[in-house]
Amino acid sequence: MDAWLQCEIGQGQFSFERAVQGRRADGREFSLFAPEESVKSQQSTSSATRFVPGRVRVRVVDRLGERAVVRLPAEAFEDGYLVTVSTRDLKEAIH
């Protein structure tokens, strides 16, 4: 199942990507550069140092109680492609 994970979005190094900062279920942060089409935000990310609230599209791999293992659209620097997040930070994607 695809879902949108709550995160912070900023400018990427290139025009076709965005910087993403998220939070794992244990409270630690993860970060990655995701393709522009896999993120959405209601505010502009035009400032190089500005992060705004947004969401990144993920694939839910497994879910147990209030935690879910999700596959990110690109490899996180700290964790690889899979991270465990809180289900309250997920919103089901509608195709």
The 8 nearest C-alpha neighbors of each residue, nearest first, counted from 0:
[[1, 59, 58, 2, 60, 91, 92, 57],
 [2, 0, 58, 92, 57, 59, 91, 56],
 [1, 3, 91, 92, 57, 90, 56, 58],
 [2, 4, 56, 90, 55, 54, 89, 92],
 [5, 3, 89, 54, 55, 88, 6, 56],
 [4, 6, 54, 88, 53, 89, 3, 55],
 [7, 5, 21, 54, 53, 20, 52, 4],
 [6, 8, 52, 20, 51, 53, 50, 19],
 [9, 7, 19, 50, 51, 18, 53, 52],
 [10, 8, 50, 18, 44, 17, 49, 19],
 [9, 11, 17, 18, 44, 47, 45, 12],
 [12, 10, 17, 18, 16, 13, 32, 9],
 [11, 13, 10, 14, 16, 17, 18, 32],
 [12, 14, 11, 15, 16, 17, 10, 32],
 [13, 15, 16, 11, 12, 17, 10, 35],
 [16, 14, 35, 13, 34, 17, 11, 36],
 [17, 15, 34, 35, 11, 33, 14, 13],
 [18, 16, 11, 10, 33, 32, 35, 9],
 [17, 19, 32, 11, 9, 10, 8, 31],
 [20, 18, 8, 31, 30, 7, 32, 17],
 [21, 19, 30, 7, 6, 29, 8, 18],
 [22, 20, 6, 29, 28, 30, 7, 19],
 [21, 23, 28, 27, 26, 29, 24, 84],
 [24, 22, 84, 26, 25, 27, 83, 28],
 [23, 25, 84, 85, 26, 83, 22, 66],
 [26, 24, 23, 27, 84, 22, 83, 85],
 [27, 25, 23, 24, 22, 28, 84, 85],
 [28, 26, 23, 22, 25, 29, 24, 21],
 [29, 27, 22, 21, 23, 26, 20, 30],
 [28, 30, 21, 20, 77, 22, 75, 27],
 [31, 29, 20, 75, 19, 76, 21, 28],
 [30, 32, 75, 19, 76, 18, 33, 74],
 [31, 33, 18, 17, 19, 16, 11, 73],
 [34, 32, 17, 16, 73, 31, 72, 35],
 [35, 33, 16, 36, 37, 15, 17, 32],
 [34, 36, 16, 15, 37, 17, 38, 33],
 [35, 37, 34, 38, 39, 16, 15, 33],
 [38, 36, 56, 35, 34, 55, 33, 72],
 [39, 37, 55, 36, 54, 35, 56, 40],
 [38, 40, 54, 53, 55, 41, 37, 36],
 [39, 41, 53, 42, 52, 54, 38, 8],
 [40, 42, 53, 43, 39, 52, 51, 44],
 [43, 41, 40, 51, 44, 52, 53, 39],
 [42, 44, 45, 41, 40, 51, 46, 9],
 [43, 45, 9, 10, 46, 49, 42, 50],
 [44, 46, 43, 47, 10, 49, 9, 48],
 [47, 45, 49, 48, 44, 10, 9, 43],
 [46, 48, 49, 10, 45, 9, 44, 11],
 [49, 47, 46, 50, 9, 10, 44, 45],
 [48, 50, 46, 47, 9, 44, 51, 45],
 [51, 49, 9, 8, 7, 44, 48, 52],
 [50, 52, 8, 7, 53, 42, 9, 49],
 [53, 51, 7, 6, 8, 40, 50, 54],
 [54, 52, 40, 6, 7, 39, 8, 5],
 [53, 55, 5, 4, 6, 39, 3, 38],
 [54, 56, 38, 4, 3, 37, 57, 39],
 [57, 55, 3, 37, 2, 38, 4, 54],
 [56, 58, 71, 2, 70, 1, 3, 69],
 [57, 59, 1, 70, 69, 0, 60, 2],
 [60, 58, 69, 0, 61, 1, 68, 57],
 [59, 61, 69, 68, 58, 70, 62, 67],
 [62, 60, 68, 67, 59, 63, 69, 66],
 [61, 63, 67, 66, 68, 64, 60, 59],
 [62, 64, 66, 67, 65, 61, 68, 86],
 [65, 63, 66, 62, 67, 86, 85, 61],
 [64, 66, 86, 85, 63, 67, 87, 62],
 [67, 65, 85, 86, 63, 64, 84, 62],
 [66, 68, 62, 84, 83, 61, 86, 63],
 [67, 69, 83, 61, 60, 82, 59, 62],
 [70, 68, 59, 60, 58, 81, 82, 57],
 [69, 71, 81, 58, 80, 57, 59, 60],
 [70, 72, 57, 80, 73, 81, 69, 74],
 [73, 71, 33, 57, 70, 56, 37, 74],
 [74, 72, 71, 33, 80, 75, 31, 32],
 [73, 75, 80, 79, 76, 31, 71, 72],
 [76, 74, 31, 79, 30, 78, 77, 80],
 [75, 77, 31, 30, 78, 74, 79, 29],
 [76, 78, 75, 29, 79, 30, 74, 28],
 [79, 77, 75, 76, 80, 82, 81, 29],
 [78, 80, 74, 75, 81, 77, 76, 82],
 [79, 81, 74, 71, 70, 75, 73, 78],
 [82, 80, 70, 69, 79, 71, 68, 78],
 [83, 81, 68, 69, 84, 78, 23, 70],
 [82, 84, 68, 67, 23, 24, 69, 66],
 [85, 83, 24, 23, 67, 66, 82, 86],
 [84, 86, 66, 24, 87, 88, 65, 67],
 [85, 87, 65, 89, 66, 88, 67, 84],
 [86, 88, 85, 89, 65, 90, 66, 84],
 [89, 87, 5, 86, 85, 4, 90, 84],
 [90, 88, 4, 86, 87, 3, 2, 5],
 [89, 91, 3, 2, 92, 4, 88, 87],
 [92, 90, 2, 3, 93, 89, 1, 0],
 [93, 91, 2, 1, 3, 94, 90, 56],
 [92, 94, 91, 2, 1, 90, 3, 0],
 [93, 92, 1, 91, 2, 0, 56, 3]]
